[in-house]
Amino acid sequence: MAELARHQIVLSIINTPAGATLRFRGLNLAGLDLSGGLDLSRANFSLADLSGVQLQQADLEQARFWKTDLRMADLRHTHLAGAMLAEARLARANLRQADLRGANLQGANLAHADLSAADLTDAALQGADLAGAILDDCKLERADLSGAVLTGASLQHAVLIDANLHGARLTGADLQGAHLIDATCTGADLSGASLRAADLSRAVLVDTDLSGANLAGADVTHTDLRRAILRNVHWDGPSYSQS
């Protein structure tokens, strides 16, 4: 991989005509400090090495990161709306309060990443690995998490209204106080998960494994629990009315 320094990146931004695409495909940018709000919108970083890079507050709207190495990258407060991050490696990356609305993260590795208070509204996360990730206070409204791995993830107070969690693996996940109104969780594995005080009203949990889950204080009003596995569930008198 070719290597570039920060000043070369800045010169590329300055010298690139308005509307043209910045191309960093396959380059070695590992560990660079690119923080400070650089405008890298629509740039192509596919197959590049950005491991450990600092991109705080950067504008990366609609940028391309296909199969990009972003492990342990600092992406706090970045603007990644509409970005393409399919199959990107983001293990242990810091994405706190990042704007990822409508981003494509299909098949991405986000294991142990910090996505606290990030906005993933309408994001595509099918088959993504979010094991051990922190998604507390995260906005995931209408996000597609079908087939995603969220074992041991923390989603306290996350907003998952109308989200698709079909076939997702949430074994041991912490969803305390999460909002799952109208969410689809058919065939999902929520065994051993904490759903204390979660709002599951009108959610679809058909064929969902809830064995050993904690639903104390959860709202399951009109929740569809047909064929759900409820073995050893801690059920401290939540409201339940099956439609």
N, C-alpha and C positions, 0 to 999 in steps of 0.2 A: 504493500500500500504506500502511496505517496503521502508525504507529511506536509501540513500547512501550519503556519503560525497565526496568532490572532490578527496581526496587522495585515496579513494577506487576505484573511476573511473580510476584514473591514474594507480593504481596497476593492475586493470583488463586489461588495455591496454598493460602494460608491460608483464603480465603473459599469455596473450592469444597468442597461436601459430600463426605464419603467415598463413593467409588464413582462419583462424577460425572466426566465427561470435561472436561478443560481444553481450551479451543478457541483455537488461535492460527492457524487456517487463513488463508493469504494475507497474513499480517502481515509487516511489515519489522522483523526482529530482527537485522539484519546487524551484526556486530562487537560484539554485547553480551557482557559477562562474566557467564555463568550457571554458572560453576564452583562447586565446593564441595559437591557431592553433593545438589543439589536433586531433590526427588521430582516428576518429570514423567512418571511412568508412565501409559501409555494416553492421553497428551495428543495432540491432533491438530495437527500442524504442516504438513499437506499444502499445497503451493503457496506456502509461506512462504519468505522470504529469510533464511536463517541463515548466509550466507556469512561466514567469518571469526569465527563465534561461538565462545566458549569454554564448553565443556560438560563439562570434565573431571570424572569420577567421578559424573556425574548418573545418576539412575535413570530410564531411558527404556524400561523393559520394555513391550512391546506398543504403543509409541507409533507414530503414523502420520506418515510423511514422504514421501508420494506426490508425486513431481515437485518435491520441496523442494530449494532451492539450499543446499547445504552445502559448497560449494567452500572449501578451505583452513580448514575448521572444525577445532577442537581437541576431539576426542572420545576422548582417552586414558582408559582405564580406565572407560569408560561401560558401563552395563548396558543392552544393546539386545536382549536375548533376546526373540524373537518379534516384533520390530519390523517394520513394513511400510515398506520403503525402495525400493519398485519405482520405477524411472525417476528416482530421486533423483540429483542432481549432487553427487558427492563427490570430484571431481578434486583431488588434492593434499591431501586431508583427512588428519588424523593420527588413526588408529584403533588405535594401539599398545595391545595387551593389552585391547582392547574385547571384551565378551561379546556375540557376535552369534549365539548358538546358535538355530537355527530361524528366523533372520531372513529376510525376503523382500527380496532385492536384484535381482530380475529386471530386466534392462535398465538397471541403474544404471550411472552413469559414475564409475568408481573409478580412472581413469587417474592413475598416479604417486602414488596414495594410499599411506600407510604403515600396513600391517596387521600389522606384526611381532608375533608371539606372540598374535595375536587368536584367539578361539575362534569358528569358523564351522561347528561341527559341525551337520550336518543343514540348513545354510543353502541357500536357493534363489538361485542366481546365473546362471540361464539367460540367455544373451545379454548378460551384463554386460561392460563394458569395463574390463579390469584391465591394460591395456597399461602397461608400465613400473612397475607397482605392486610394493611390497615386501611379501612374504608369508612372510618367513623365520620358521621355527619356528611357523608358523600351523597351527591344528587345522582340517582340512577333511574330517574323516571323514564319509562318506556325503553330502557336499555335492554339489549338482547344478550343475555348471559346463558343461553341454552348450551348445555354441554360443558360449561365452564367448571373449573376446579377451584373451590373456595374453602377447602378443608382448613380448619383452624383460623380462618380469616376473621377479622373484627369489623363488624358492620353496625356498631352501636348507633342508633338514631339515623341510620341511612334512609334515604327516601327512595323506595323501590316501587312506587306506585305504577301499576300497569306494566311492570317489567316482565320479561320472559326469562324464567329460570327453569325451563323444561329440561329435565335430565341433568341438572347441575348437581355437583357434589359439594355439600355444605356440612360435611361431618365435623362436629365439634365447633362449628362457627358460632360467633357471638353476635346475635341479632337483637340484643336487648333494646327495646324502644324503637325498633325499626318500623317503617311504614311500608307495608306490603299490600295496601289496598288494591284490589283488582289484579294483583300479580298472578301470573301463571307459573305454578310450581309442579306441574304434572311429572310424575316419575322422578322427582328430585330426591336426593338423599340428605335429609336433615337430622339424621340420627345423632343423638348426643348434643344437638345444637341448643343454644340458649335463645329462647324467644320470649323472655320475660317482658311483659308490658308491650309486646309488639302489636301492631294493628294489622290483623289478617282478614279484616272484613271484606267479604266478597272475593277473596282470593280462591284460586282453584288449586287444591292439593290432592287431586285424584291420583291414586297409586303412589303417593309420596311416603317415604320412610321417615317416620317421626319417632322411632323407637328410642327411648331414653331421653327425649327432648324435654326441655323445661318450658312449659307454656303458662307458668303462673302469671295471672293478671293479664294474659293476652286477650285481645278482642277477636273472636272468631265468629262474629255475627254474619250469618249467611255465607259462611265459608264452606266450600265444597270439599268434604273429606271422604268421599266415597273410596272405598278400598284402601284407604290410608292405613299404614301400619302404626298403631298407637300403643304398642307394647311398652310398659314401664314408663309411660309419659308422666311427668310431674304436672298435674292439672289442678291448680289451686283455685278452682271455681271460676274459670273465665266465662265470659258470656258466649254462649254457643247456640245458634239457631240454624239448622241445616236447611238449605233451600230445596 
